[in-house]
Amino acid sequence: MSVDVLLGLQWGDEGKGKIVDYLTPKYNVIARFQGGPNAGHTLKFGDTKHVLHQIPSGIFHKGAENVIGNGVVLDPAIFKKEILALEQFENYDKNSLLISKKVQLILPTHRILDGAYENAKGDKKIGSTLKGIGPTYEDKISRVGLRAGDILNSDFDVKYRALKQRHLDILSRYDFLFELDELEAAFFEGVAFLKTFQLIDSEYHLNKKLADGQSILAEGAQGSLLDIDFGSYPFVTSSNTTTAAACTGLGVAVNKIGEVFGVFKAYCTRVGSGPFPTELHDETGELLRKNGGEFGATTGRPRRCGWLDLPALKYAIMVNGATRLYMMKADVLSGFDTIQVCTSYKDADGNLTDQMPYELNEETVTPVYESFEGWSEDLTEVSSYHDLPASLKSYVEFIEKHVGLPIDIVSVGPDRKQTLLK
């Protein structure tokens, strides 16, 4: 068997959680491979709406195993809150959730450092979620971080105090006020709670699953354009968010990767700072935000909205090796007389290109648009792709032709049932 990968092709918030939840019945294992509580994967079924941050999105399906892989950074305090919120659901099974011993732990001082670093940037803030993600990955690369497996050892407190002091020494150089006691109490409560779960050598576990013929879906977080290497640097996340990260974040070999499912919105959004060529600063952008409920699932911040950017989408498809596409939130575009799609960029010298430049910003590129006839129909009750408006199907076909890949799913709402197979 192989590992199929599902990830976002934009700046995050594409609707990955819904699709993972939808696909879970086809897989034995759902495995998160990077990111942490900066993720916000929203699931809706019936009258239930739930946002997952660190837990894989297959958690609501009986019989599916959910693994938090070694590439994830985990906040024990937030983990405890997430699990307690899940316990009200009948389908939640604690025994179906397994956690890699090699997961890096987010300490209270990581979160404080995150705030201090962001505050020091002044008007050049990146737009961090302030969850401690960056400082935790920084400690991982510096080889001083603590891992989930460490909580099982008798010297964990010694290691914790040493890393905490390292952080306090750094914080002493910043003019930043903080309160540690409450955060620290919640952290150690979370650590005690974490000990009640199965901590595993996930690389052996997952490879045995493959050897036994079981299927695995690797679930990504954030989006490809936030990748630390290939995103709009420095306005990016602190991890690799592309297909290659599934290998290093789970411990599976490159030749074990099968399908790569790329999820994107029918338009674009972005949270926080950073370049966004097709951003709309007018009433159209406001209407997209209102119709799409575009507010961050983790931070609650309003998302910036704009038209679909095909050069950026093609770039993300290329670096991920995407094999199939899923288009989300087509229903949000209902009611627009005209819909625009960016098909290329014009550089400062007036040259046209469909490639992402080294520095992507409003000074270096101007989006070139192609216009499409909109549609007015309410799509939320449509149950078949064939019943969609002709203008929407033309929009889908144009995107497919332009990027060279089929769009297998068009989503017309947040519920599982609002997922249309072509």
C-alpha positions, 0 to 999 in steps of 0.5 A: 500500500501507499501513503496518499497525501492531502494538503492545501495549495494556497495560504491555508484555510482551504477546507482541508479538514472537511475533505479529510473527514469526507475521505476517512472511510476509505482509509485505515489511518489518518496521520498529521505530519506537520504544524501544530495548534496554529492549524484550524481544521473545521468539520461540520456534519448535521448540526455539529461544527467542530474545529480541530487544531492538533488532532487529525481530522479522521477522529470522528470516524469509528474504526479509523486510527489517527496518528500525530506524526513526528513532524508536528509540534504539540502544546500539551495544554491545548491538547488537553482542551481539545480532547475534553471537547471531543469527549462529548461526541459518541464517535470519539475513541481515545484508543484510536489516537496515537502520538509519536514519541518524537513530536516536539513539545511547545513549552509556555516559554515558547509561546511567550518568545513568539509574542516577544519576537512578533512585538519586536518587529513593530510594523513589520509583523509577520502575523504569527498566531502566537502559539509558539510554533516558530520558537518550538521548531527553532529549538528542534533545529537547534537540537535543544527541544523537548519531545513527547517521549521525554515526558516518560523519563525521570529527568524530564523536569531537569530538561524542562527547567534547563530549556525554560532558563534558556528561554528566560535568558533570551527574554531578558533582552526584550522589553516584553511583559509576561506572566508565566505561572498560569501557563506553566500550571496548564502545561504540566496538567497537559503533560500529565494528561498526555501520559494517559495516551499511547506514545509510539515509535510512529515511523515503525508503526506506520511502515508496519501498517503499510507492510500489512496492506493498510491505507494511510492518508497524510493530512497537511496543515497550513498551505503550500504558499506558507511553506518555509522554503517555497512560500512567500518568505519571510511571511510563512509558517515555520515548517515545510507544508508540501508533499515532501514533508509527509515523508520527514514528518511521518518517517515514510519513504518517498517511494511510498507516496501515492496520490497527492490531493491538492485542496484550494478555494474557488477564490483566495484568502490569506490571514496575517501579513504578506504578499497577496497579488489578487487581494481585493480592497473594495466592496467585492472583497468585503462581500467575499469575506461576508459570504464565505465567513472568512474569519480564522478558525484559530485566531478569529482574525478577518481573512484578506480575500481576493480572486483566484490566482492561477500562477500561484496555484500552478506553482503549488501543484508543481512543487507538490506533485499534485495528482488530483484537485478539490475545489472548495467554497464554490457556493461563496461565488454565487451572486457575483455578476462577473468573476475574475481569475488571475492568469498571469503577472505583469512585472515592473518592466511590463513583461508577462509571466505565469511564474512566481517571482523570487519576491512576490509583492505588489511592487514587483507584479501586477495581476492580469485577469480574465473575466467569467460570467457569474451565477446567481443560483444558491448552490447549497442544496445542489446534490449533483455536479451535473446540476450546477450552473453552466457558468460554474462548470465553465469556470471549473473547466477553465481552471482544469485546462489551465493547470492541467489537472482534473478537479474531482470534487467541488464543495458547495458548503461546509457539511459532508453532504455538500461535497459533489463528485464530478 
